[in-house]
Amino acid sequence: PATSGASAPPGSCRHMRKAPPQGFGLPRPIRQPLASFPSTSCGNTPPTDRLDTRIARRDTTPMIPPRFDITEDQIARVVASFYACIREHPGLGPVFAAHVSDWPKHEAKITRFWRNAILHERSYDGNPLAVHRAAGNVRLGMFEVWLGLFDSVLKQELPARTAAEWSALAHRIGRGLMFGMQGTEGAPPSLR
């Protein structure tokens, strides 16, 4: 294989070779450990090589740019401020209190959610829709109240443009959750 910027002749890069066809004429996958592939052999290193290496190192550096300009500290500050407001809210406070006993742990989890959604860090692996469905006391009307409170915290904590961009994302996620909650108790009937 070539090690310089020159292109290698076809078939010379060992991670590009194909095994003889097997069944239905499809090539059999190469059973070679990913680590054995050269990292700079010919410039044709499979994308999974880089991805798997990042996952193995637990590197959370984003592979794609953030949705908008914001820092990790700003995200954490918004989450902390928001949940301070939630705990005092007469309608939403009791709903959260029924499920959250460790507020710092919950805030850390939600901070990871937003870092994943905004910074593409892959640090959150939960399922918000499943959690909201399983809660049993979450109603569709609560999402609008939640979003209104979240918007007020965004406006207090962030520059106007960043607050508007995060708000748009939060509203899009909120619409998805509301749509997913339809058909659960307290939701409008599905028209399918």
ZAPA-195958 format. One line per field, with one value per residue (C-alpha): residue in three letters; chain; x, y, z. Coordinates in nm, 3 decimals. Each point is the difference from the previous one (the first is absolute). Layout:
BEGIN
aa ALA_...
ch A_...
east X_...
north Y_...
up Z_...
END
This chain:
BEGIN
aa PRO_ALA_THR_SER_GLY_ALA_SER_ALA_PRO_PRO_GLY_SER_CYS_ARG_HIS_MET_ARG_LYS_ALA_PRO_PRO_GLN_GLY_PHE_GLY_LEU_PRO_ARG_PRO_ILE_ARG_GLN_PRO_LEU_ALA_SER_PHE_PRO_SER_THR_SER_CYS_GLY_ASN_THR_PRO_PRO_THR_ASP_ARG_LEU_ASP_THR_ARG_ILE_ALA_ARG_ARG_ASP_THR_THR_PRO_MET_ILE_PRO_PRO_ARG_PHE_ASP_ILE_THR_GLU_ASP_GLN_ILE_ALA_ARG_VAL_VAL_ALA_SER_PHE_TYR_ALA_CYS_ILE_ARG_GLU_HIS_PRO_GLY_LEU_GLY_PRO_VAL_PHE_ALA_ALA_HIS_VAL_SER_ASP_TRP_PRO_LYS_HIS_GLU_ALA_LYS_ILE_THR_ARG_PHE_TRP_ARG_ASN_ALA_ILE_LEU_HIS_GLU_ARG_SER_TYR_ASP_GLY_ASN_PRO_LEU_ALA_VAL_HIS_ARG_ALA_ALA_GLY_ASN_VAL_ARG_LEU_GLY_MET_PHE_GLU_VAL_TRP_LEU_GLY_LEU_PHE_ASP_SER_VAL_LEU_LYS_GLN_GLU_LEU_PRO_ALA_ARG_THR_ALA_ALA_GLU_TRP_SER_ALA_LEU_ALA_HIS_ARG_ILE_GLY_ARG_GLY_LEU_MET_PHE_GLY_MET_GLN_GLY_THR_GLU_GLY_ALA_PRO_PRO_SER_LEU_ARG
ch A_A_A_A_A_A_A_A_A_A_A_A_A_A_A_A_A_A_A_A_A_A_A_A_A_A_A_A_A_A_A_A_A_A_A_A_A_A_A_A_A_A_A_A_A_A_A_A_A_A_A_A_A_A_A_A_A_A_A_A_A_A_A_A_A_A_A_A_A_A_A_A_A_A_A_A_A_A_A_A_A_A_A_A_A_A_A_A_A_A_A_A_A_A_A_A_A_A_A_A_A_A_A_A_A_A_A_A_A_A_A_A_A_A_A_A_A_A_A_A_A_A_A_A_A_A_A_A_A_A_A_A_A_A_A_A_A_A_A_A_A_A_A_A_A_A_A_A_A_A_A_A_A_A_A_A_A_A_A_A_A_A_A_A_A_A_A_A_A_A_A_A_A_A_A_A_A_A_A_A_A_A_A_A_A_A_A_A_A_A_A_A
east 0.000_0.104_0.102_0.031_-0.264_0.028_-0.298_0.045_-0.084_-0.348_-0.012_0.329_-0.157_-0.068_-0.310_-0.160_0.055_-0.304_-0.042_-0.148_-0.380_-0.203_-0.373_-0.208_0.317_0.067_0.357_0.078_0.103_0.369_0.056_0.301_0.035_-0.056_0.321_0.202_-0.102_0.269_-0.100_0.176_0.063_-0.164_-0.246_-0.287_-0.027_-0.362_-0.200_-0.079_0.371_-0.006_-0.343_0.081_0.327_-0.186_-0.260_0.266_0.178_-0.330_0.095_-0.295_0.149_-0.274_0.043_-0.227_-0.019_-0.241_-0.349_0.079_0.265_-0.020_0.234_-0.031_-0.014_-0.292_-0.190_0.061_-0.102_-0.328_-0.084_0.074_-0.203_-0.288_-0.027_0.020_-0.310_-0.166_0.034_-0.188_-0.267_-0.344_-0.104_0.322_0.185_-0.213_0.015_0.380_0.022_-0.197_0.283_0.319_0.158_0.359_-0.011_0.375_-0.003_-0.309_0.150_0.323_-0.202_-0.200_0.319_0.136_-0.325_0.040_0.373_-0.090_-0.281_0.200_0.368_-0.044_0.210_-0.166_0.010_-0.372_-0.161_-0.349_-0.345_-0.195_-0.326_0.004_0.076_-0.285_-0.244_0.097_-0.031_-0.378_-0.062_0.127_-0.276_0.024_-0.089_0.303_0.238_-0.113_0.048_0.341_0.103_-0.117_0.201_0.300_-0.022_0.000_0.315_0.170_-0.071_0.138_0.314_0.116_0.063_-0.316_0.113_0.114_-0.321_-0.210_0.192_-0.023_-0.367_-0.073_0.172_-0.186_-0.334_0.077_0.086_-0.310_-0.223_0.152_-0.065_-0.357_-0.059_0.144_-0.216_-0.323_-0.204_0.112_-0.245_-0.093_0.108_-0.237_-0.115_0.200_-0.184_0.165
north 0.000_0.356_0.207_0.335_0.222_-0.193_-0.214_-0.375_-0.236_-0.156_-0.301_0.081_0.140_-0.309_0.138_0.052_-0.358_-0.219_-0.364_-0.234_0.026_-0.211_-0.073_0.234_0.132_0.247_0.045_-0.160_0.256_0.010_-0.147_0.211_0.193_0.370_0.086_-0.192_0.242_0.256_0.344_0.191_-0.264_0.148_0.260_-0.247_-0.095_-0.101_0.255_-0.270_-0.015_0.359_-0.035_-0.321_0.146_0.305_-0.217_-0.227_0.303_0.144_0.318_0.238_0.248_0.068_-0.137_0.270_0.364_0.114_0.109_0.348_0.187_-0.093_-0.123_-0.304_0.234_0.191_-0.323_-0.109_0.345_-0.004_-0.350_0.091_0.322_-0.176_-0.275_0.257_0.158_-0.340_-0.087_0.320_-0.027_-0.085_-0.219_-0.159_-0.023_-0.282_-0.195_0.005_-0.057_-0.324_-0.139_0.187_-0.068_0.091_0.342_0.032_-0.340_0.093_0.335_-0.171_-0.241_0.281_0.199_-0.302_-0.012_0.364_-0.039_-0.292_0.191_0.322_-0.094_-0.355_-0.148_-0.342_0.021_-0.078_-0.331_0.027_-0.005_0.312_-0.114_-0.333_0.176_0.250_-0.274_-0.220_0.284_-0.031_0.357_0.195_0.166_0.169_0.346_-0.013_0.019_0.352_0.114_-0.172_0.169_0.342_-0.034_-0.129_0.296_0.246_-0.162_0.004_0.374_0.070_-0.210_0.032_0.255_0.060_-0.190_-0.307_0.004_0.014_-0.286_-0.223_0.088_-0.106_-0.334_-0.049_0.074_-0.248_-0.268_0.094_-0.041_-0.343_-0.102_0.131_-0.192_-0.313_0.040_0.000_-0.304_-0.012_0.084_0.368_0.045_0.079_-0.305_-0.112_0.059_-0.290
up 0.000_-0.067_0.300_-0.170_-0.157_-0.329_-0.083_0.029_-0.287_0.024_0.231_0.175_0.315_0.212_0.174_-0.341_-0.127_-0.036_0.085_-0.260_-0.036_0.237_-0.019_-0.223_-0.162_0.285_0.124_0.334_0.266_0.082_0.346_0.088_0.328_-0.055_0.181_-0.262_-0.275_-0.077_0.116_-0.277_-0.265_-0.308_0.119_-0.037_0.365_0.064_0.201_0.258_0.086_0.122_0.160_0.189_0.125_0.136_0.170_0.151_0.148_0.125_-0.182_-0.006_-0.245_-0.254_-0.349_-0.140_0.106_0.273_-0.106_0.129_0.196_0.368_0.272_0.223_0.300_-0.151_-0.054_0.360_0.131_-0.197_0.124_0.364_-0.021_-0.173_0.260_0.281_-0.159_-0.051_0.370_0.087_-0.272_0.146_-0.293_-0.126_0.333_0.142_-0.330_0.003_0.376_-0.043_-0.216_0.092_0.338_-0.090_-0.168_-0.070_-0.171_-0.204_-0.099_-0.109_-0.216_-0.161_-0.054_-0.190_-0.200_-0.109_-0.067_-0.224_-0.174_-0.048_-0.001_-0.142_0.281_0.021_0.377_0.052_-0.083_0.151_-0.157_0.104_-0.161_0.184_0.329_-0.044_-0.101_0.294_0.251_0.005_0.116_-0.304_-0.206_-0.338_0.137_0.228_-0.297_-0.089_0.360_0.009_-0.327_0.121_0.319_-0.194_-0.241_0.291_0.145_-0.341_-0.036_0.349_-0.033_-0.363_-0.274_-0.205_-0.311_0.195_0.205_-0.319_-0.164_0.308_0.039_-0.358_0.066_0.330_-0.166_-0.280_0.258_0.202_-0.307_-0.057_0.360_-0.016_-0.321_0.157_0.309_-0.201_0.075_0.363_0.276_-0.003_-0.362_-0.285_-0.193_-0.301_-0.327_-0.184
END
